[in-house]
């Protein structure tokens, strides 16, 4: 793989299974594009679980619920995060497997800067390491990685315990104003999986609506996989050049995968399927429930298309109609 320049290929279309097996290996660091319930490819977490890739490091400024799948099977060694939706859906825990790891050490204990550790753990599993940052800090980590510089300065986090307990942050003195300044280390993930509304075969990916820091993720990552709702000719891309967030020279693979963010939504393509989302979350609240859910929705589906068949193409079409009553792509 190291001898192949995928970014130079004129046709980068491949399957989801191939893109993950080709670019993501045990021990790698990866990120997923989008933000919370918007354009975050939930399918990626399911396929990584199917392929049994482990010892992974995941970095995200504000994650959705999908990472809990990999936490629940013990596949995540390190989780760099700023916000997690653990207690944001009423009495239903958003990340029940992480919560179980914190309380019971199952499937592995949690260690977070000496302030949030699994208590009374008697097993021998290596802990999942949680690293706390602010949203802005993680964004700057991708910016620094994209610019190929070792760090970015900022004032985010000053006055909080984040700079106290996160040992990778350096607080220095601003040589211009003689005030404290925070130095944030660069991040260059091995793979960035980014959902886009449109892409061509060359790997020009277009994003409409909220873009987050996906441009910086793509430019920082060693490999970029675009998961596109629609494959279009390059001429169609040229009609809206300002929306080409990910240029072809950043892209290694294009995966044509409609509804790849389900149960989350994608601006102009489909709305968040809130009923399916809650059903998934409720099913995963207990250990037995999580195992049964995994057997049905992950291991019981050979790929994303079987998952969509299980959800029901008619139900997915309704989410598309709902979204396009409000937002229509040009």
N, C-alpha and C positions, 0 to 999 in steps of 0.2 A: 504493500500500500504506500510506503514511504516514497517509492520511486515513481508513483503515478501523480501527475498534476491534474487533479480533477477540476480545478478551477479554470483550466484552459480548454476543457472539453466543450464543443458546441452543443452537445445534447447531454444534459445532466439528469434526465428523468430516470428514477429508479423506485423500487418499492420501499415502503416503510421498513420492512424487515431487513432489506439489504442495506439501507442507509444506516441503521443502528448497528448491525453486525459489522459493517465496514469501518465505521468511524468511532464507535464507542467501545472501549475495552475496560476490563476490570481495573479499578484504581483510578479511573479518569475523573476529571472535573467537568461538569456540564451545567448548562443553564437553559431555560425555556423562555421564549419571548412572551409578549403580552403582559397583562397586569390584572391580578386577581381574577374576576370572572370574565374578563375581556380578552379574547384571542390567546388564551393559554392552552396549548395542545395537550389535553388530558390523555390522548391516545399514547403519547410518548411513554408515560409512566407504565401503562399497561403492557406495552410491547417490550420495554426493558425488563419487566418482571417475567414475561414469557421466555425471554432469552437468557434469563438467570445471570445477568451481569451484576456484579457485586463490588463491594469496597469502593463505592462511588462517593464523590464529593459534589454537593449541589449548592449552587449560589443563586440567590434571587432576592431582589429588593422587597417585593411583596408577593408572596406565593398564593396560590389557590389551594384546593384540597387534594390535588392529585399526588403530591409528594408523599402523602401519608401512606399510599400503597407501598412504596419502596421502603419506607420506615417500618411498616408492619411486617415485612419479610426480612428485615435486617440487612438490606442492601446498601444503606447509606452509612458511611463512616463519619462524614462531616457535613454539616448543614450551616452555611453562612446565610443569615437572614436579618431582616429589619422588622418585618411584620408577618405574623402568622395568624390565620383566621380561626384560632382555637376556640374562642368563646364568643363568636359573633353571630351565631345562628340559634339564639334562644337557649333552650335546655339541651339542644343537640350539640355535641362537641364536634368542632370542625376538623380536628386532627386527633381522632380518638386513639390511634396507634401510638402517636407521640405521647399523648397523655398517659397511656398504659405503660409506655417505656419509662416515663418519669416516675410514676407511682410504684410500679412493680418490677421494673427492669426487664420487661418482656416485650419484644424478643431480645433487647439488650438495654443496659442502663444508659443514662444520659449524663453528660458532664458539660456544664456551661460556666466557664470562668470562675469557678468557685462559689457561685451564688445560687445556682439552680441545678442541684445534683440529685440523682436517684438515691433515696435513703434506704438503709438497711438491706442493700443488695447482697445476696450471698452466692450468686453464680460466678462464672468465670468468663463471661462474654466481655469483649472490649467495648467500652462505652461509645455511644454516638455522641460526637462532639458538636455542640451548638455554639456558633460564634455570632455574637450580637454586634450589629452595626446600625447606624441610622440609614434611612432610605437614600439620603443624599450621598452618604459615604459609599454605599455599594455602587450607586450610579457612577461615582467618580472612579471607582476601581476599574470599571469597564472603560471609562474614558482614558484613563492612564494606560490600560492595556492596549487600546486602539492606537494611542499615540506613541506606543513603544517607549514610554518613560517609566521610571521605577515607582513613582508615587505622584499623588496630587495633593496640594495643600487646601485646607478649608478651615472653617471655624465651627462646623457642625459637630455637636457632641460635647462642646466645652460646657462645663458645669453639670454634666451627667456622669453616672457611674460607668457608662460605656467605655469612656477613655481610661477608666481606672481598671476595669477587669479584662478588656480586650488587649492582650499583650502584643498584638501585631500593630497597634496604633502607636505612633510616636507623637508626643506633644512637644513641640519645639518653640523657639522664640522667633517671631516675625522680625527679620532684620531691618525692615523698613519702618515699622510702627512700634517695635519693642513690646508687642503683645503676644500672648500665647497663640500658637497656630497648630493645627492638627495635620499630620502627614499620613495619608491613606495609601497603602501599598496597591500596586497595580494587580489586576487579575486578567489572565489570559486562559480562559477555559479551553479544554480540549475540543468540546463541541457545543455549539449553540443551535438549538432547535427552535425555529421561528415560524410561526403561522402567519401567512399572508393571504390576502383576498385573491390576488392574481399573480401569476408568474409565467414567464415563457421558458422554453427548453434550455435557454442559455443560463438561466438563473437570475434574471432580473425580477425582483420581488416587489410588489406594490402593496402598501398598507394605507388604508383609509380609516379615518377616525383616530382615536388616541394611539400614539405610537410608542409611548414609554421611552426606554433607552435602548430599543432594539437595534438601532443603527450602530450604536457603540458596541453592543454585544457582538454583532456580526463582524465588526472591524477588529475586535479584540480576539475573537476565537480562532483557534487553529483550523477548525472545520465548521462549516455552516450548512445546515440542512434546512431547506425551506419546505414547509408543508402548506400547499396551496389549495384553496377551495376551487380554483379554476385554472386550467392551463390555457393560455391564449397566445396568439401569434405576437411576435415582437412588434409588429405594426400597431397592435392594440396597446401595448405598453407605451409606445411613443405618443399616443393620444393624450396621456396624462403624465408627462415626465416628472412633474413635481412630487408625485406619489411613489416614485421608485425609490423606496427607502433602502433596499438591499441591492446593490449593483451586482452584475454577473461575476465580476472579478473577486467578489467576496464569497461566492457560493460554490459549494462542492457537490450538492445534490438537490434535486427538485422532486418532491413526492406529491403526487396528485391525490389528495385525500379529502374529499368533501366531508364536512361536519367533524373535522379533526379535533375541534375544541370542545365538542359536546361532552358533558352537559353545559359547559360554558358557552357564551355567545360570541359572535364575531360581527362587528359593525357592518351593516349593509348586507350581511349574508344570512344570519339567523340569530334569533334571540336566545338568551339563556333559558334552558329547559328547567325551570325551577322545581317542577314536580319530580322529574328524574333525579335532579341534584339532591333533593331532600330524601328521596327513596334510597339513593346510594348511601348517603350519610347515615341515615337511620339504621340501615342494614349493617353498617360497619362499626357500630357502637360497642359491641362486645367481641371477645376473642373468637367465639364460635361463629358469631355473625360475620365477622371479617373473613374467616376461612371459607364460609359458605359463599359469601359474595365473591371472593377471589375465584373459587371453583366455577361459579356461574358466569361471571362477567369478564374474567381475565383468562384463566386457563381453559375455560369452556368455550372460548371464541378463538379461532385460529388466527384471526387478524381483525383489523378495524372494521372491515366490511361486514364480517359476521356479527360484530358488536352492533353495527347500525341495523342489521336485520333483526337483531334481538330487541333493540329499542323500537323498531318499526319505522319503515321509510315514510309511512303516512304521518306519524308523529313528528318526525324530523321536518317534513314538508310544512307542517303547521308552524313550527318555530321559524321557518324561513318566511312564511307569509306574515307572521306577527312582526318580524323585524322590518320587512320591506313596506309595511304600512307607515313606518316612521322614517327609515333611512334607506335610500336607494343609491347605489353606486353609480357614478357617471359612466 
